Amino acid sequence: MTIVYNDEIDDLNNDIMNIKQCFDSKNIVIGIVESLLNKNHIIKIFCEDECYTEKTVNIFNHYLANILYKVVINEFYKNELEYFLNETYFFLKEEELIEVRSLCINSMENEGKITDESVVYCINRKNNIIEKIILCLEQNKEINVNGFVRFRMKELVSELEGMVDKIVEKYMAEKEYNEFIKLLKYFVDIQESKIEAINIIIEQGGNYIVQDNVGENVLEQLLNELFDTKYSDTVSMEDIIISGLITNSPKKVLIHGLENCMNLEFIETIKNVFCDRVEICDSCKTCETIKPSVKV
């Protein structure tokens, strides 16, 4: 493979040397010769005949495609991202645009844990781009990186813009959620507590029991209150419980059987709204009766 690039592209030599080190660790010997001609860097990469296999070529192409992916996203940051954000998301404030730009860079470079569906989406888009780059490498034994970026960028931009859209969508959803939590916290803080404590007991299977501080079941009362306000039958049990907590503003919220919970967002919302009023219990008599049985 011969790789040609000029000074407009950040130096690729270190990245290519990393490929050599990876092959060295697999006992595959490759050689690298670098030269400079009219400000063009020319890197020729050779492989010993006894190491040259289809598998070796595929591994090399995958490594090189990831390097070229970084070149593509760097060019996108420099020449496309700012314009796309300003044209598409003109309603965002400057400080919001700064946050979004940072999120875009981190997400496009992400090689970490899968934390949510937006990360999965971005990984899939990244893989689509890398597959297109690999196809180009399979068809050519010489690649001019500047020419590749110039002529192939247009077909890759749509993939990158799709990633940006997903990132902004997640950013806006989180922003709305945080503002909603802030509002709920305000309601809780300005109200007098109508009840000393509420116990949320999560049974095996994820069902909820809601009791007051003397052990009376208050879930039916919460349901009746919502029936009186003509609530929609699409409201979840978690929504009903949170609504009841906010209405009664208890001094303490005790959660039992957390390991049985099938909706951890529900627990996080309670923690975010009631903060230091929340206690997680796992050692009382009630907790002992609802702990999952351990099979030996």
C-alpha positions in Angstrom: 0.0 0.0 0.0 1.2 3.5 -0.8 -0.2 6.5 1.1 0.3 10.0 -0.1 -0.7 13.2 1.8 0.5 16.8 2.0 0.9 19.2 4.9 -2.8 20.1 4.9 -3.4 16.7 6.6 -2.0 16.2 10.1 1.0 13.9 10.2 -0.1 10.3 9.8 3.3 8.7 10.3 2.8 8.1 14.1 -0.6 6.4 13.4 0.9 4.2 10.7 3.9 3.3 13.0 1.2 2.1 15.5 -0.1 -0.3 12.9 3.4 -1.7 12.5 3.7 -2.2 16.3 0.3 -4.0 16.3 1.6 -6.4 13.6 4.9 -6.8 15.4 2.9 -8.1 18.4 1.3 -10.7 16.1 4.7 -11.7 14.7 3.8 -10.3 11.3 6.7 -8.4 9.8 5.9 -5.3 7.7 8.2 -2.6 6.5 7.6 1.2 6.2 9.5 3.6 3.9 8.8 7.3 4.1 9.9 9.9 1.6 9.1 13.6 0.8 8.4 14.8 -2.8 7.3 18.4 -3.5 5.7 18.8 0.0 4.0 15.4 -0.4 4.6 12.7 2.2 4.8 9.3 0.6 4.6 6.3 2.8 5.1 2.8 1.2 4.1 -0.2 3.3 5.4 -3.7 2.6 4.8 -7.1 4.0 7.0 -10.2 3.9 5.7 -12.9 1.5 5.3 -15.6 4.2 3.2 -13.2 6.3 1.1 -11.9 3.4 -2.4 -13.5 3.6 -6.0 -12.3 3.0 -6.5 -12.1 6.7 -3.4 -9.9 7.1 -4.6 -7.5 4.4 -8.1 -7.3 6.0 -6.6 -6.5 9.4 -4.3 -3.9 7.8 -7.2 -2.3 5.9 -9.3 -2.1 9.0 -6.5 -0.4 11.0 -5.9 2.1 8.1 -9.6 2.7 7.7 -9.8 3.8 11.3 -6.9 6.2 10.8 -8.6 7.7 7.7 -11.9 7.9 9.7 -10.1 10.2 12.1 -8.9 12.3 9.2 -12.5 12.5 7.9 -13.9 13.7 11.2 -11.1 16.2 11.7 -12.0 17.7 8.3 -15.7 17.7 9.2 -14.9 19.5 12.5 -12.8 22.2 10.7 -15.0 22.8 7.6 -18.5 21.4 8.1 -19.7 21.2 11.7 -19.9 24.9 12.5 -21.9 25.7 9.4 -24.2 22.7 9.8 -25.0 23.5 13.5 -25.6 27.2 12.7 -27.9 26.5 9.8 -29.9 23.6 11.3 -29.9 24.5 15.0 -29.9 28.3 14.8 -32.2 28.5 17.8 -29.5 27.2 20.2 -27.6 29.8 22.3 -23.9 30.2 21.9 -23.1 28.4 25.1 -25.4 25.5 24.0 -23.6 25.3 20.7 -20.2 25.1 22.5 -21.6 22.2 24.5 -23.0 20.5 21.5 -19.8 20.8 19.5 -17.9 19.2 22.4 -20.4 16.4 22.5 -20.2 15.8 18.8 -16.4 15.5 18.9 -16.5 13.1 21.9 -19.3 11.0 20.3 -17.6 10.7 16.9 -14.3 9.7 18.5 -16.1 7.5 21.1 -14.5 4.1 21.7 -15.8 3.6 25.2 -18.8 2.0 26.8 -22.2 1.8 25.2 -24.4 3.9 27.6 -27.5 4.5 25.6 -29.2 4.2 22.2 -27.6 7.4 20.9 -24.1 5.9 21.4 -25.2 2.8 19.6 -26.5 5.0 16.7 -23.2 6.8 16.4 -21.2 3.6 16.5 -23.3 2.2 13.7 -22.8 5.4 11.6 -19.1 5.3 12.3 -19.0 1.6 11.2 -20.8 2.6 8.0 -18.1 5.1 7.2 -15.3 2.7 8.0 -16.9 0.1 5.7 -17.0 2.6 2.9 -13.3 3.5 3.5 -12.3 -0.2 3.6 -14.1 -0.8 0.2 -12.0 2.1 -1.2 -8.8 0.5 0.2 -9.6 -2.9 -1.3 -10.0 -1.3 -4.7 -6.7 0.7 -4.6 -3.2 0.0 -3.7 -2.4 3.7 -3.6 -4.4 6.3 -1.8 -4.0 10.0 -1.9 -5.5 11.1 1.5 -6.1 14.7 0.4 -7.9 13.5 -2.8 -9.9 10.9 -0.8 -11.1 13.6 1.6 -11.9 16.0 -1.3 -13.9 13.6 -3.4 -15.4 11.2 -0.9 -16.3 13.7 1.8 -19.6 14.5 0.3 -21.0 11.0 0.6 -19.7 10.6 4.1 -21.0 14.0 5.4 -24.6 12.7 5.5 -23.5 9.9 7.9 -21.7 12.5 10.1 -24.7 14.9 10.0 -26.9 12.0 11.1 -24.7 11.6 14.1 -24.9 15.3 14.9 -28.7 15.2 14.7 -28.8 12.3 17.2 -26.4 14.0 19.5 -28.5 17.2 19.5 -31.7 15.2 20.0 -30.2 13.6 23.1 -28.8 17.0 24.3 -32.2 18.7 24.0 -34.0 15.8 25.7 -31.6 15.9 28.7 -31.9 19.7 28.9 -35.7 19.4 29.0 -35.5 16.6 31.6 -33.2 18.7 33.8 -35.4 21.7 33.6 -38.4 19.6 34.5 -36.6 18.1 37.5 -35.6 21.6 38.6 -39.3 22.6 38.5 -40.4 19.6 40.5 -37.7 20.3 43.1 -39.1 23.8 43.4 -42.6 22.5 44.0 -41.3 20.1 46.6 -39.2 22.7 48.4 -42.0 25.3 48.7 -44.6 22.9 50.0 -45.1 21.9 53.6 -44.7 18.1 54.2 -48.1 16.5 54.5 -46.6 13.2 55.6 -43.6 12.2 57.7 -42.3 9.4 55.4 -43.3 7.3 52.5 -42.0 3.7 51.9 -41.7 2.5 48.3 -41.5 -1.3 48.4 -40.4 -3.0 45.2 -41.5 -6.6 45.1 -39.9 -9.4 43.1 -41.3 -8.9 39.6 -41.2 -5.1 39.9 -44.6 -4.4 41.5 -44.8 -1.5 43.9 -46.3 -1.2 47.4 -46.5 2.4 48.7 -47.0 2.8 52.5 -46.9 5.8 54.9 -44.8 5.9 58.0 -47.3 3.8 60.0 -47.6 1.1 57.4 -50.8 2.1 55.7 -51.1 1.4 52.0 -51.5 4.8 50.3 -51.2 3.7 46.7 -55.0 3.3 46.4 -55.4 6.9 47.6 -52.9 8.1 45.0 -54.9 6.3 42.3 -58.2 7.8 43.5 -56.7 11.3 43.4 -55.7 10.8 39.8 -59.1 9.4 38.9 -60.7 12.5 40.3 -58.5 14.6 37.9 -59.5 12.4 34.9 -56.1 11.0 34.3 -55.2 9.2 31.1 -54.9 5.4 31.3 -51.6 5.7 29.6 -50.1 7.1 32.8 -47.6 4.6 34.3 -47.5 3.4 37.9 -44.2 5.2 38.3 -45.8 8.5 37.2 -48.6 8.0 39.7 -46.1 7.4 42.5 -44.0 10.4 41.6 -47.1 12.6 41.4 -48.2 11.4 44.8 -44.7 12.1 46.3 -44.7 15.6 44.9 -48.3 16.3 46.2 -47.5 15.0 49.7 -43.9 16.2 49.8 -42.8 13.7 52.5 -39.9 14.5 54.8 -38.4 11.1 54.0 -38.7 8.7 51.1 -37.5 5.1 51.8 -36.9 2.7 48.9 -36.9 -1.0 49.7 -36.0 -3.8 47.3 -34.0 -1.6 44.8 -32.6 -4.8 43.3 -36.1 -5.7 42.1 -36.6 -2.4 40.2 -37.1 -2.8 36.5 -37.1 1.0 35.8 -34.0 2.6 37.3 -34.9 5.9 35.6 -37.8 6.0 38.1 -35.5 5.7 41.0 -33.1 8.3 39.6 -36.0 10.8 39.1 -37.0 10.4 42.8 -33.3 10.9 43.9 -33.0 14.0 41.7 -36.2 15.6 43.0 -36.0 14.7 46.7 -32.2 14.6 47.0 -31.2 14.0 50.6 -34.7 13.0 51.7 -34.2 9.7 49.9 -32.8 6.6 51.6 -32.2 3.2 50.1 -32.9 0.5 52.6 -31.8 -3.1 52.2 -31.6 -4.5 55.7 -35.0 -4.1 57.4 -37.6 -6.9 57.9 -39.5 -5.8 54.8 -36.3 -5.9 52.6 -35.6 -9.4 53.9 -39.0 -10.7 52.7 -38.6 -9.2 49.1 -35.0 -10.0 48.4 -34.5 -12.3 45.4 -34.0 -15.9 46.4 -30.5 -17.1 45.7 -30.3 -20.5 44.0 -27.4 -22.7 45.0 
